[in-house]
Amino acid sequence: MPSAPLRLATSLVALTAVLAASGAVSAHSRTGTTDGTAAGASTFADASDTDRHRAKTNWSAGWAAPVQRPSTGFEENWAETGFAHQTVRQVVRVTGSGTAARIKLSNRYGDQPLKISGATIARSAGGASVRPHTVRKLTFGDRSTVTIPAGGQRASDAAPLGVEQFDSVTVTLYFAEPTGPATFHSQAYAKSYRAEGDHRKDRADYAFSAHTNSWYYLSDVELSSRPAGAAGGASGPSGNGSKDGDGAKAGRRDTVVAFGDSITDGYGSTGDANNRYPDQLAERLAAAGTPRPVLNSGIGGNLLLNDSAWYGDRAADRFDRDVLDKPGVRSVIVFEGLNDIGFSEVDLPTYKPNPQLSADDLIAGYRELITRAHARGVRVVGATILPFKGAEYHTPRAEQKRQQINEWIRTSGEFDAYADFAKAVESPGDSLALNPAYDSGDHKHPNDAGYKAMAAAIDLDTI
């Protein structure tokens, strides 16, 4: 019979082997299944997995959308009515990768506290369906429910979910109580789905019988990155001074933010196809062997110098939260100004306030953004304003302003670099108009091919 010391040593060896095996099974890597989870993983991640990720997670950008005030917009949406005893399922494509994910929810424009009665995240199986065995329960401070005050924002805890660049992830929110009007992103060019009752755990899409093309409450999906100081990627201290105060740590600093109006947002691109110019820029970077997160901070109709109930806060007022406060920002592409020039040329209720502004007024607005970005260590690439001859607000006065501003962007040297979007998409026979091959039909917004030409016009070394 073995001695007591020998029995103790044998037990310790066995315990070590069990713990090692347990760690291997609970690591949510891509090996073992086609769903990005380890073999035998349960449908929902357990608390130990979440705790393990929370303890040492560095967050990097995965996806983002700037939020807006509730409005009816130009197509049906659910923002003004909000939700009650309903489930909303939203599908977004990430341009980062990681082993854990978290979301941020915004009640910035709510008129009452917002109660989230339950939430999940999963990998998409197309439409409103999700891939089996990837559904992860989202918690907020270890609780499955959270109340976000009017004007507030809240980040979820980490959820263990293996995500690769260009994966589509599905965020599902259940609202047991009336929400009031919803903070949202109006023009998503991607479907969001709604079901009556609590369907946050559903894998199939049967219950999700309604859809719109807006995102609700969801402002960010962030992904875990390598621990600070790890080799590989563009790591190092983040110079953008994150203000989260919720456990985010310095990590990779290579995020590109595309900041602008409806042309950045993707108006005229094919729905649910991810063909906006920021999407195609992310694909260019990956094809060049330098994969990096690219965030889309465009809002349709947005203005450089004026707030709008329809088109979001003016660029200067949203620049921090939609650009500089995102994790790991290295560079921003500033592409604003067309609406400031054009809206003042027509008398439409949704275009107001629309005062006449000079080219010098807009240049002063650009300079403010440049100064603020440089103060946070962020490079700024200016983008020339596209030709828009034939659009409802094209006039000789508007064209003169566009020419003055574009000349300044190209020659002043005040931006760190510039992307000549105007040159990339102008008509070979008329530089004042979009190339017909790139025109979505309204003579101011590109189509998919035009957005590809814009992405190709960016010198990757400048970002």
Secondary structure, 3 states (H helix, E strand, C coil): CCCHHHHHHHHHHHHHHHHHHHHHHHCCCCCCCCCCCCCCCCCCCCHHHHHHHHHCCEEEEEEECCCECCCCCCCCCCCCCCCCCEEEEEEEECCCCEEEEEEEEECCCCCCCEEECEEEEEEECCCCCECCCCCEECCECCECCEEECCCCEEECCCEEEEECCCCEEEEEEEECCCCCCCCEECCCCCCEEEEECCCCCCCCCCCCCEEECCEECEEEEEEEECCCCCCCCCCCCCCCCCCCCCCCCCCCCCEEEEEECHHHHCCCCCCCCCCCHHHHHHHHHHHCCCCCCEEEEECCCCCCCCCECCCECCHHHHHHHHHHCCCCEEEEEEECCHHHHHHHHCCCHHHCCCCCCCHHHHHHHHHHHHHHHHHCCCEEEEECCCCCCCCCCCCHHHHHHHHHHHHHHHHCCCCCEEECHHHHHEECCEEEEECHHHECCCCCCECHHHHHHHHHCCCHHHC
